[in-house]
Amino acid sequence: MSTESSHLSLIEKQLTQLEQLEIIIDTEKDILQQQDPEKLIEITEKKNQLLLAIQTLDQQFEQSITFKKEKSQGVFKGLLETIEDTLLRCKEKNHVNGQVIAHSQLAVERMKTSLLQNHNKSSMTYDSKGKTSGGLSSLGIKA
C-alpha cells in the first residue's frame, strides 16, 4: 500500500469521525433541551472518546513529514476542505450547545434564588458576589 493511499484512508477516517461528532453534538443538543442528565452523561462520554480518537489521528498527521509534503502539493485538497467545513459546523453547533447550558444554569440560579426567598426571607443573606444564600438547610437541600 502506498503512502498516499494510506494517508487517504486516514483522512477519510478522520472525515467519518468528524461526521460522527456532528451527529453526537446534534444529539447532545436534543438531550440538553430534554434535560435528561443520564443521557447527557452517556453522550458526553461518547463525545470525549471520539474527540480523543480525532486528536490521536491529528497527531499522526502532524508527525508525518510525507503527509505534510503531500498536503502542500494539494494532493488531498478537496477532502481536506470537506473536513474543515465539517469541523467548522461542529464548532458552531458546540457553541450553541454551550449557550443552551449557560441558559440552563441561569434558570437554575433563578429557581434557587426564588426558593431561598420563598423559604425564609428573614434568614436570607448575600455573599460577596451578590448571590443569595442560606435558608435551605432546614429542608435538607444543599444549594
C-alpha positions as CSV (number, residue, x, y, z in Angstrom):
1,M,0.0,0.0,0.0
2,S,1.5,3.4,-1.0
3,T,1.9,6.2,1.5
4,E,-0.5,8.4,-0.4
5,S,-3.3,5.8,-0.3
6,S,-2.5,5.1,3.4
7,H,-2.9,8.9,4.1
8,L,-6.1,9.0,2.0
9,S,-7.6,6.2,4.1
10,L,-6.7,8.1,7.3
11,I,-8.1,11.3,6.0
12,E,-11.3,9.5,5.1
13,K,-11.4,8.0,8.6
14,Q,-11.0,11.5,10.1
15,L,-13.8,12.8,8.0
16,T,-16.0,9.9,9.2
17,Q,-15.1,10.7,12.8
18,L,-16.0,14.4,12.3
19,E,-19.3,13.4,10.8
20,Q,-20.0,11.2,13.8
21,L,-19.0,14.1,16.1
22,E,-21.5,16.3,14.3
23,I,-24.3,13.8,14.9
24,I,-23.3,13.5,18.6
25,I,-23.3,17.2,19.0
26,D,-26.8,17.4,17.4
27,T,-27.9,14.6,19.8
28,E,-26.3,16.4,22.7
29,K,-28.4,19.5,21.9
30,D,-31.6,17.4,21.9
31,I,-30.7,15.9,25.3
32,L,-29.9,19.3,26.7
33,Q,-33.3,20.6,25.7
34,Q,-35.0,17.5,27.1
35,Q,-33.0,18.0,30.4
36,D,-32.1,14.3,30.7
37,P,-28.9,14.0,32.9
38,E,-28.4,10.3,32.4
39,K,-28.4,10.5,28.6
40,L,-26.2,13.6,28.8
41,I,-23.6,11.7,30.8
42,E,-23.7,8.9,28.2
43,I,-23.5,11.2,25.2
44,T,-20.7,13.2,26.8
45,E,-18.6,10.0,27.3
46,K,-19.1,9.1,23.6
47,K,-18.2,12.6,22.6
48,N,-15.0,12.6,24.7
49,Q,-13.9,9.2,23.3
50,L,-14.4,10.4,19.7
51,L,-12.5,13.6,20.4
52,L,-9.6,11.6,21.7
53,A,-9.6,9.4,18.6
54,I,-9.7,12.5,16.4
55,Q,-6.8,14.1,18.4
56,T,-4.8,10.9,18.1
57,L,-5.3,10.9,14.3
58,D,-4.3,14.6,14.2
59,Q,-1.1,13.8,16.0
60,Q,-0.3,11.1,13.4
61,F,-0.7,13.6,10.6
62,E,1.3,16.2,12.5
63,Q,4.2,13.7,12.8
64,S,4.2,12.6,9.2
65,I,6.6,14.5,7.0
66,T,5.3,12.7,4.0
67,F,1.7,13.8,4.7
68,K,2.8,17.4,5.1
69,K,4.6,17.2,1.8
70,E,1.6,15.7,0.0
71,K,-0.7,18.3,1.6
72,S,1.4,21.2,0.4
73,Q,1.3,19.7,-3.1
74,G,-2.5,19.8,-2.9
75,V,-2.9,16.0,-3.1
76,F,-5.9,15.9,-0.6
77,K,-7.2,19.4,-1.2
78,G,-10.9,18.6,-1.7
79,L,-11.1,16.1,1.1
80,L,-9.3,18.5,3.5
81,E,-11.7,21.3,2.6
82,T,-14.6,19.0,3.4
83,I,-13.0,18.2,6.7
84,E,-12.6,21.9,7.5
85,D,-16.2,22.6,6.6
86,T,-17.4,19.7,8.9
87,L,-15.1,20.9,11.7
88,L,-16.5,24.4,11.4
89,R,-20.1,23.2,11.6
90,C,-19.1,21.1,14.7
91,K,-17.6,24.1,16.4
92,E,-20.7,26.3,15.7
93,K,-23.1,23.6,16.9
94,N,-20.9,23.0,20.0
95,H,-21.0,26.8,20.7
96,V,-24.8,26.7,20.5
97,N,-24.8,23.8,23.0
98,G,-22.7,25.9,25.3
99,Q,-25.3,28.7,25.1
100,V,-28.0,26.2,26.0
101,I,-26.0,25.1,29.0
102,A,-25.4,28.7,30.1
103,H,-29.2,29.5,29.8
104,S,-30.0,26.4,31.8
105,Q,-27.6,27.4,34.5
106,L,-29.2,30.8,34.7
107,A,-32.6,29.2,35.0
108,V,-31.3,27.0,37.9
109,E,-29.8,30.0,39.6
110,R,-33.1,31.9,39.3
111,M,-35.0,28.9,40.7
112,K,-32.6,28.6,43.6
113,T,-33.0,32.3,44.4
114,S,-36.7,32.0,44.3
115,L,-36.7,29.0,46.6
116,L,-34.4,30.8,49.0
117,Q,-36.6,33.9,49.0
118,N,-39.8,31.9,49.5
119,H,-38.5,29.7,52.2
120,N,-37.4,32.2,54.8
121,K,-36.9,35.8,53.8
122,S,-35.5,36.7,57.2
123,S,-32.6,34.2,57.0
124,M,-31.5,35.1,53.5
125,T,-28.1,36.6,53.1
126,Y,-25.9,37.7,50.3
127,D,-22.4,36.6,49.5
128,S,-19.5,38.8,48.3
129,K,-20.7,38.4,44.7
130,G,-24.3,39.4,45.5
131,K,-25.8,36.0,45.2
132,T,-28.3,34.9,47.8
133,S,-27.6,32.0,50.2
134,G,-29.0,30.5,53.3
135,G,-32.3,29.2,54.5
136,L,-32.5,25.7,52.8
137,S,-30.5,23.7,55.3
138,S,-33.7,23.1,57.3
139,L,-35.2,21.4,54.3
140,G,-32.2,19.1,53.8
141,I,-31.3,20.8,50.5
142,K,-27.8,21.9,49.8
143,A,-27.7,24.8,47.4
